[in-house]
Amino acid sequence: MAGQPPTTSVPRKRALLVGAYERDNFGDELFLLVTEHYLAEAGYDSVAAAPFAADMTELLDRSVERFVDCLERERFDLVWSVGGEAGAITTEGAMRWSVAPELFAEYKAADGARKTEIRRQVMGGTHVETPYMPRLSAFPLNVLTPTVINSIGISGIAKASTDRRAQVLRVLREATAVSVRDPRASETLDGGGIEHTLAPDLVHTIRHMHPRPADEEGSGYVLVQVNQAQIKSIGLTRYADAIAASEALKPFPLRMIYAGLAAGHDSPEEYSQIRDRILEQDPGRDIEILDISRRPWDIVDEIRRATLWFGASLHGRIVACAYDVPRISLARGKVDVYSEAWDDGMPLKVNIDDLDAAVRSALSDETIAKAAGTGERLAILAEENIRRSIALADAATPTELAARRATAQEADLAIVQRERTAAVRQRDAALKDVETTAGERDAARKGRAAALKKRDAAVKERDTAKRSLSRAQRPLWRKAASRVASTRPGRYLVKQIRGRKN
């Protein structure tokens, strides 16, 4: 229209989201969907990427690209890594989960050159040190791109090698904003002098972004989920028998639900065996394996409608917490640590033999009252954390980013040098101990040789003395014998002896 300035649309910013989005695990998929939601509010369009490319149309309505390809092709306004124990996962560990088993077996058996070739083939490059947290200083186009690392678990690096620990800490030092979700990870970063926030897992925000419908009715189900590692630890028969024997569970229909079907996660075969074993113990039991889509929001909705969640998945518990659903977690490292920090009002670290008591506790008015408000409190904290992280990334300037990355590299070099110096000192001390031990051993050998020589000399001296005594005594015996032989009895004896000889 005449007289009015032309309208211009503000271009939306581009964010690269990096995580374990290439495999079937609903917790990782929720990280992607939730992060996308909050970034979209802040004016970002998101691209999903992982170490490996994958067609995730069935679960996520998209294909997932390799982040190496993305970072080498395009300069992004933001790179965001989110999710799980990503800080502790090595390249080999990521390949074990996500590449074809036969290719991984070939990789394990290959020499160095072939391993490099396979990594380039599946990941697009060989400079991938931390497969779910790209180090942007390795990508020239994005060396000054802000990075956010959210809800990350890195406690596993405490036992890692010096070089591996340095790789992870380097990425974290370069980041614009870092948040971790459990106190052990926070302590590790405190020890490394890395600025960070301790906050609940990002997925708690689904309480606000995907709220419970006002007219929703519960399903009445008790949802049961278990992964292969726990079945291996507990034993399938023992696990199924504990469920069948629980009097507290008998009034409720049981529905088994998968949290993830990626390698090493939940096993459909084991689920069928557990169901069949429970039916053997209780033929009339209402138990089924849920036949629903694997799409993450469908799983969330099932958990939200449940009467009780009982499982091994951390995000199964987090989703149940978000919607105030009673929940029970069997003993499992990362679930125990997280739940003790943020959600200790419901049973956790449960031994399978104590399942019946845990069910009674989780469904009791006292426990439900104790846990009331936890879902809302954690949703608020998680939402504040993601909004703060976005604000920090938006405020970062190229000068600040360059200085941060330069400082990170200097700090990493200093730490590596200190640790290597300490390792050299330990090696030198060990060598000195070896030399001392060798000297003591040689001295002992010499002492033993001297003792043997002294013993041999004593034996020789004794033998010489015996021979001398024998020579000295021989004439006396001969003289005495001659005297005896000169007597009549003596001559008789001599004659008798000679006669015997003849």
Helices and strands as residue ranges (DSSP letters): E 13-18, H 26-41, E 44-50, E 54-55, H 57-60, E 63-66, H 67-73, E 78-82, G 86-88, H 91-98, H 101-109, H 112-123, G 136-138, G 140-142, E 147-152, G 155-159, H 162-174, E 177-180, H 183-191, E 197-198, G 202-205, H 206-209, E 222-224, H 228-234, H 236-245, E 254-256, H 268-281, E 287-289, H 296-305, E 308-311, H 314-322, E 327-329, H 333-342, G 352-354, H 355-362, H 365-371, H 374-395, H 398-485, H 488-501
